[in-house]
Amino acid sequence: MAATEYYGTGRRKSSTARVYLRPGNGTITINRRAFTDAFPTEALRTSIKQPLVLTETSAQFDVLVTVDGGGVAGQAGAVRLGIARALVEFNAELRKSLKKDGLLTRDARAKERKKYGQRGARARFQFSKR
C-alpha cells in the first residue's frame, strides 16, 4: 500500500465508485482494467478526467477505482464525483474551483419505482368508461 493515499466515494444512479489517488504519473485503472477498456466512449472519458484537468493535477496522481453497479454512464458519473472528493481531501483549497463547476454535487436523480396497481412508475393502465 502506498504511503500517501487520498480516498473519495462517488455515487450516481445505482453505481458506487471507490476512488484512490496515489502519487504517480497519471495512470487511471478501473476494476484492474485499462481506462480505455472500461469506458468505451470519449465523452465518458472526458467527463471522468474533468476534475483532474480543472485542478491541473492529472499528471500528479495515479487513479485506482473500484466501481460497482449500474451502467457505464452511471459508473462514469460516480467515478467523477469520487475523484473530485478525493482531490478535496488532498487539498481543501481545490474545493472552491470544483464546487464552482458543479463537480462536488451528487446527482440525486435515479429511477422512480413502479407503483402497485399501475403499469409503471407513472404509466397507468388504459382507462375505459365501458
C-alpha positions, 0 to 999 in steps of 0.5 A, a space after each residue: 500500500 502506498 504511503 500517501 493515499 487520498 480516498 473519495 466515494 462517488 455515487 450516481 444512479 445505482 453505481 458506487 465508485 471507490 476512488 484512490 489517488 496515489 502519487 504517480 504519473 497519471 495512470 487511471 485503472 478501473 476494476 484492474 482494467 485499462 481506462 480505455 477498456 472500461 469506458 468505451 466512449 470519449 465523452 465518458 472519458 472526458 467527463 471522468 478526467 474533468 476534475 483532474 484537468 480543472 485542478 491541473 493535477 492529472 499528471 500528479 496522481 495515479 487513479 485506482 477505482 473500484 466501481 460497482 453497479 449500474 451502467 457505464 454512464 452511471 459508473 462514469 458519473 460516480 467515478 467523477 464525483 469520487 475523484 473530485 472528493 478525493 482531490 478535496 481531501 488532498 487539498 481543501 483549497 481545490 474545493 472552491 474551483 470544483 464546487 464552482 463547476 458543479 463537480 462536488 454535487 451528487 446527482 440525486 436523480 435515479 429511477 422512480 419505482 413502479 407503483 402497485 396497481 399501475 403499469 409503471 412508475 407513472 404509466 397507468 393502465 388504459 382507462 375505459 368508461 365501458 
